[in-house]
Each structure stands twice: as structure tokens, then as C-alpha cells.
Amino acid sequence: MSDATRTRIGPLDVVAAVSVLFALGFALASPRIESQGEAARMLFVHVPTIWLAYLAFAVTFVASISYLVTRKLRWDHVAGASAEIGVVFTTAAIIGGMIWGKATWNVYWTWDARLTLTAIMLFVYIGYLALRRVIVDPEARARRSAILGIVGLVQLIPVHFSVTWWRTLHQTNTFRPRDIQMDGPILAALLVSVAAFTIVYAAMMRHRVRLEELELLAHTAAIAPAGPVAGDAVSAPNVGNSGTQP
Amino acid sequence: MSDRFWPQAFAIARRDLDRERRAGEVAWVTIPFGAIALLLVPLAVGINQDVLARIGTGMLFVVVMLFGVLTAVRRTSAETPEQRDAIALLGIDPAAEFVGRTMAGSLLLLVFQIVMAAVAVVLYGLDISGWAWMVVVMPLTALGLAELGTISSSIASSTNAGPALVPLLVTPLAIPLLLGATQTVEAIDRDGGNLAWPVLMTIVVLALAIVGVATARPLQETR
């Protein structure tokens, strides 16, 4: 591995690690929620993971539009990396939600609108990642996945509003600026946790985008001829008045 | 929009419908397959008429969603790269191509839905007294599914995994349409109707139309 391609731990990674420890401290020190017991501390993981899923897919949407406008592959790398991280955090949100659900509803899975639609949203982006894997050419992959990255956002609307549209077991949206029903210390711990997870997302994005760029370099090197090929010695004739016929 | 936009869109739609008329895949494959699925449901959940009447409308739209995808898959595999190149070289506006393919797809899906609805009414004994809303719901479902099918089949065309990939791309994205269709019917049963769900479907259909038209050119470039 050359020095240029070696993974380096940067300041952002250090900040991410420290902020996670900080958030963990806040979560453990926050007051106990009497109605749900210790299981309520899942709040400090579950809400940030689903927030990151939303953020990641929104970034995929914006980066997809940016790619189609500018045609710069860097935007495609951002979109792909963000979707991949979004899938990881959506899976984490579903698993975390199931564990929390077992503690509070006594079942891992219930046909609640928010749960079901979140699972379906996961499949939209699994489809997005599957599409990226089957197209080898970077330009073609970028254009096609950009379109899917834009269409995929349609799915976020019913997921977000599901708790409003249906009477669900799942609580309504946690962050409602004009109606925050949460004690100050718990809210502070939650905000610290959301901030810490967001920094983790940024650190993961930095590495994943870099990896996408390295993959592009590897692809370019793989399709480039290793040695001289027939015709190399032949160059286009220089006729001086190119484009005009005598 | 040029003067040639709509003539081109209608020409593309006519081509797709002619292809269907010759091959008859929706008429002879998709419709019978969907009818078999509706026939299988009572065998799986039991032949309690009350249960079937309650779940019938939902099952109808599930079958429409899952089997409607087959029309998009068929178009992915039916069109050769040479045919796609010919369309591009003829100078046909990519947006007109999207609109034309969507029009043909919606018409086929609407016919598919009407036949499936008739089968479901007969098999499950559905009460159709409040089905006036279906005049709105069915065309919106057909239009939305056709838009998704056209976008997804264009995205997945020329890839080895095309026919396998299209259902994975379309089915989860069709959920807002499925919810809109089933919840409209449920709202009729509950309180005589609710405009919110057809409005949601209309927003989704319009959003997909905008995306389809706006991204038609980059999609044509990659094919």
C-alpha cells in the first residue's frame, strides 16, 4: 500500500471518538424516565440513528442533483457513500427500535406504520446500492444512480409523517420546536448524542468518499492498457487545414 | 417544449401499444397470473367470506403493485440496445419518450387493474357501493406505477441484472401509491371519503412526472 492510499486517522476521527464518549457520559448521567425504566436510554441511540438515516438520504438526494447539474464524479461519490452509511444507520435504527420495542411493548416487531415504512425505506436504498454494484462504468453508474437517488426521497415523506397520519404505537416525532415534551437534562443529553452521531457520520463520509475515489483510480488503472498496444505508433495525420476539403 | 413533443410522445406510446397488441403479454400472461394470485389468497388465509370481503380491496392493490411491475420488467428485456440507439439517433426528445412510454404503460396498467378489480369483486364478494373514488384512484395508481416502471426500467436497462433489479427498485417506491389507494377505500368505509389520500397520490404522481421529464436526457445518454 502506497503512502497516498493509506488510511489515516484525522482530527475529525478523533473529534468523533471523543464526542461519542461525551454523549455516552451524558446518556448515562441523564435522569431515569420512570415510565420506561433504563430501557428509555435507548432514546439516546435510537433517535440519532434515525436522524442520521434521514440526513444521509437527504445528502444522497442533494448530491444526486448536484451530480446531474455539474457532472462531477465527486458528487456521485458523496451520494453513494452517504446512501451506504444511511443503510447502515437505518438498519441500526430498526434493530435498536426492536430492542426498545421488546422492552416497552413486549414484542420485537409490530405492524406499526413507522416501523413498516422505515423497513421499506431501507429496501429502497438497498436497491440503490444494488444498482451501483451492477454497473461497472463510473459515468453510467453515476447518472443512473443519481436519478434513483432523487426518486428515493419520495419514500421519506410517508416515513416521516406516518406517526401523524396513522394512530401508531410509535410515539409522535420527538423534535417539535413548539411543543417539546421532554425534561431539560434529557433533552440536553439527546442533543449531545445527535451532535456526536452527526460528527461520526461526517468522519465516516470522509473515509468512504476517499475510498470511492480510490476505487475510481483502481478502475481507471484496470482498464488502462498495461503495455504498448497495436496502433500506438500511429498518430492522426496533420494536414494543416483540418476540417476543410481541398 | 417543441411542436414535435406530443406527436413524438404519441408515436412512442403507439409503438409500445402495438408491441403489446402483437405479443399480448399483458393480456395473456400478466392478467391470468394476477388472477391466479387472487385465487390463491383464499386458499392461503381460509375461505371465510367476511375475512375475504375485509381484505379483498387490499389484496387487489397488492396484486396490482406486484404484478404491475411485470409490465416494466417486460419492457426492460424486450428493448434491445440497437432499438434504444435508434430512438436516440432519430432525435426523439427524451422527455417525449418518457411521456409516451408512461402513457402506454398507464393504459396497460389501467386495463390490468379493471380486470383484477372485476375478479376480486367476484371472488371476494366486495361491496362496491363506495367505489366511485376508484375512478380517481385507479388512474392515479396506473399513472404512478407506469412512471416508476419507466424510470426504473430505463435505469436498469443494459445491465445484466435488469429484469431482477426492476422489481426491487419499483416495489418499495410504489408504497405511497399502495397506501394512497388502500387508505382511500378504507376512508370511504369509515367516514364516507377523505381527500387527503388521493391528494398524496397526486403529489407522488406529479413528483415522479417532474423527475422523469427532468432526468430523461441524462438517462438516454447512459443507454
Interface residues (C-beta under 8 A of the other chain):
Chain A: L68 L117 I120 M121 F123 V124 I126 G127 A130 L131 V134 I135 E139 A140 R143 R144 S145 A146 I147 L148 I150 V151 G152 V154 Q155 I157 P158
Chain B: L148 I151 S152 I155 A156 T159 N160 A161 L165 L168 L169 T171 P172 L173 I175 P176 L179 L200 V204 A207 L208 V211 T215 P218 L219 E221 T222
